[in-house]
Amino acid sequence: MTISEEYREFKRNIMDKGIEEVFNQSYKIHFYNNVCDYLEAQEKVEKDITLARLYDFYIKYEYLTVDSYTGIEELIEEYKKHMERKENKDEILFT
């Protein structure tokens, strides 16, 4: 699934909810809108990067921001570093 397809599915799911739920999800909507715009502007997006994975990572780290392309770039770099550390840890556990 591409980033655009993932975004459209997210938007469709949100739009099916009531007004109060949409309001409650405004933080997540803001994230998806900004990060999707950024990723769609990139020539290449790594296949393991999804909006859902980035959002789950983002909500754990309050210092990250998605209010600018610079902030989104930092989020993605931190996510990649986190995943690399996780992979290295898993390799150590299974060797």
Buried (B, 14 or more C-beta within 10 A) or exposed (E): EEBEEBBEEBBEEBEEEEEEEEEEBEEBBEBBBBBBBBBEEBEEBEEEBBBEEBBEBBEEEEEBEBEEEEBBEBBBEBBEEEBEEEEEEEEEEEE
